[in-house]
């Protein structure tokens, strides 16, 4: 119960538990974009990411009467999100729906490419000051991120964009903090190995700041 007083989202969720529709709408407003971003990194389709985000909120609403504050709200929420993402991945695998051929999308493609580039290069330790938005560069970076295991991508996103501690990521992913540390370390090493040749060749600009 330690987060009940200090976490405003826990207080919101307690109001949701009491059937406060306004509180639920506020939680959706606070977390929708963050969940879509996470889901889009775990899977290639933006439309699927939106659908999975709605599934997460549906599960939250259905579970509202059983909710008990025992952890940070975001940890509880992203645990549900991880379960939804894994279930979707298993379903897609069974159906052999390989979405790798997700051709360059319309106007949101540059921002998504920038997001992946920022994730990959920042996590790898290469830290360029900027990354060009050219389609070839975007594809290289996307492939680098997508070549990581699902668990490595999940841990990376929770660490990089949600600023979760090892302990919080461990609780979210049902791992030990030591396992999370190992996942993140392998992810960084893998990304650096995959992207370094393109940095060295100049295909991805280095431009490392001071």
C-alpha positions, -999 to +999 in steps of 0.1 A: +000+000+000+031+022+000+022+040-032-014+049-023-006+083-008+023+093-030+012+081-065-015+103-080-023+076-106-030+051-079-055+075-064-070+079-099-072+041-102-090+039-068-116+063-082-119+041-113-125+011-090-154+031-076-168+036-111-156+071-116-157+075-154-139+108-154-110+092-135-107+065-161-107+090-189-079+109-172-058+077-169-064+070-206-053+106-214-021+103-194-010+069-207-025+063-242+004+079-262+030+062-240+014+028-245+010+032-282+047+041-284+056+010-265+034-013-285+046+002-318+082-006-308+073-042-299+054-046-332+058-030-366+022-019-372+010+014-358-026+004-363-020-028-343-003-008-316-034+013-312-056-018-310-034-034-284-034-001-264-072-002-263-070-039-252-048-028-223-073-002-212-102-026-216-083-051-193-077-023-168-114-014-167-125-050-164-100-055-135-110-023-117-130-040-089-100-063-081-074-035-081-054-032-049-026-006-047+005-025-040+029-011-066+034+020-086+005+024-110+027+026-141+043-007-131+010-024-128-002-009-161+029-019-181+027-054-166-007-057-183+007-041-214+035-067-215+010-095-212-011-081-240+019-077-263+031-112-256-003-127-263-005-108-296+030-119-306+020-156-300-012-152-320+006-135-349+033-162-349+007-190-350-010-172-379+023-166-396+014-130-400+048-116-406+044-078-406+080-071-416+068-059-450+053-029-434+061-005-462+070+031-454+039+046-438+025+080-444+032+110-423+040+093-391+069+074-405+096+100-399+087+104-363+086+067-357+120+063-374+133+090-352+119+073-321+136+040-331+168+057-340+169+076-307+162+044-288+188+023-307+217+048-309+212+062-274+210+028-258+240+015-278+262+043-264+269+057-298+249+089-289+248+109-322+236+144-319+210+138-346+200+111-370+189+118-405+155+107-415+164+091-449+145+059-456+177+037-458+189+049-424+154+045-409+152+010-422+187+001-408+178+014-374+143-003-374+159-036-383+185-032-356+158-026-330+135-053-343+163-079-343+164-077-306+144-102-287+110-090-275+121-090-239+152-069-247+130-044-266+105-043-238+132-037-211+149-011-233+117+009-238+108+008-201+142+019-192+147+045-220+113+061-222+096+052-189+127+058-168+119+027-147+144+013-123+158-022-126+134-032-097+104-017-115+112-033-148+117-066-130+083-064-114+067-054-147+083-082-167+083-108-139+120-111-138+148-105-112+166-071-112+198-090-121+180-105-152+168-070-162+203-057-159+216-085-181+188-080-207+196-043-210+234-049-212+229-075-240+205-051-258+231-023-258+259-046-269+238-060-297+226-026-310+262-012-309+275-042-328+248-039-354+249-001-359+287+005-355+295-004-392+270+021-404+284+047-381+319+039-393+308+041-429+291+074-424+257+061-435+244+071-400+260+104-390+282+102-360+283+139-349+289+130-313+286+160-290+310+170-263 
